[in-house]
Each structure stands twice: as structure tokens, then as C-alpha cells.
Amino acid sequence: MENEKRYSQMTVAELKAEIAQVKERARKAEQLGIVNEFAVLERKALMAKAYLLDPADFKPGEIYALDGDPGVYFKIDYMNGVFAWGYRLNGNGKQEALPISVLK
């Protein structure tokens, strides 16, 4: 197995190449009906995308819509790297962490 870099250590070009590769693998998994692999690869692409964004653009106390989940909003309590910790409005009230790439 090759020595893989962490997303935090990759350049912008490497991250974009990784996202393209993962999305292609996800597309193939979807075509083959491998639902679990598709879901894992989609999450992996979202994580890589988070490292292309600036965490300073996301502010605690602010409310953001969730990409791909219309009508659902997330309020940030605090930031930790590329993760926003908080809770979904009208959710179960439990705190959770989301990669900033799912916030809009």
C-alpha cells in the first residue's frame, strides 16, 4: 500500500485531483449498484472539498443551510479545523460535527 497523504497535507491541485478520482470511483460504484461504497466515496469527496475552503469563513453562532438537504439548517457552536460543531435546527438537539463543505 502506498504512503497516502492526509488531506491537510495536500496542495490545492492534489486535492482537486483526489476529488475527481474519488467522484469517478463513486460514479462507477453507483452504476454497479454498490450502494455502501458509493456512500463512503461521496463522504470522502466531501471531506476533501472541506480542505479547499477557509474555516475562517464559517462563524460560530451563524446558521447555514445544508447542501443536498433542502429545508434543513445547522447552527455552528464552534469550529475545529474543517469541522463545524453544532446542531440542526428542528433536529434532535444533539451536537454533531459536519465538514464545512456541506454548509452553504
N, C-alpha and C positions, 0 to 999 in steps of 0.2 A: 504494500500500500504506500502510495506516495505521501510525502510530508505535506499535508494541506495547511494552508494559511488560514488564520482566523479572518473573518470579515473586517474586523477592526484594523488589521494589518495590511489590507489590500488597498491598492490605488483605485481611483475612480474608474479607470479603464478596466482594471481587473474585476471590479465589482460589476460593471456593465456586462462584461463577457460572461461572468458567472451567472448573472440573471438570465441572459439569453440562453445559456446552456441548460440551466435548470428549467426554464419555461419550455424549451424544446423537449426535454425528457418528460415533463408533465403532460405536454400535448400527446406524446406517444403513449404514456400510461393511460390517459383518458380514452384514446382511441382503442386501446386494448381492453378497456373496461377494468383496469386495476385501480379501483377507487381509493384504496388506502395509500398507495404510492403517489397517486395524483395529489391527494390532500397534503401529504408530507412535503412534496416538491413545491406546491403552491405556498406553503408556510415558509419554506426555505427561501423562496424568491422574495417574499415579503420582508424577511429578516435582512437579506442582502440590500434591498431597497432602503431600509431604515438607515443603513450606514452611508447612503448618498445624501441624506437630509441632515440639517443642522438642528440638534436638540434644543438649541437656544431659541429657535423659532416657536417652540411649544411652551406655553406658560402655565404654571400651576394656578388653579382657580378658574381657568378658561374651560369652555365647553366646546367640544368638537364633534362633528358628525363622523360616523364610522363608514369608511369606504366599503361598498358592497353590502351594506346593511341599512337600507333606507328607513328613516324614522327613528333610528337608534342613536343616542348621543352619549358621550363619555366626558366626565368632568375629571380633570387632572388634579390629583392631590400633590404629587411631586414627581420629579424626573430622576431617573437613574440611568445614565448613559443614553442609549437609544430607546429606552422603555419609558412609557408614561404609566405611572401608577395612579389608580383612581377607581372610579366605579361608573357603571352605566346608569343613566337616569332612567327611572321607572324599572330598574332591574331588581335583583335580589338584595342589593345593598352591600354585597361582598366586594372587598377591594381586589383588583386584579391588575396585572401588568399587560400592556399592549405595546407592540412595536410602533414607533411613531409613523411608520409608513401606512398604517391603516387609518390614521386620523386625517380628516380634511376640514 
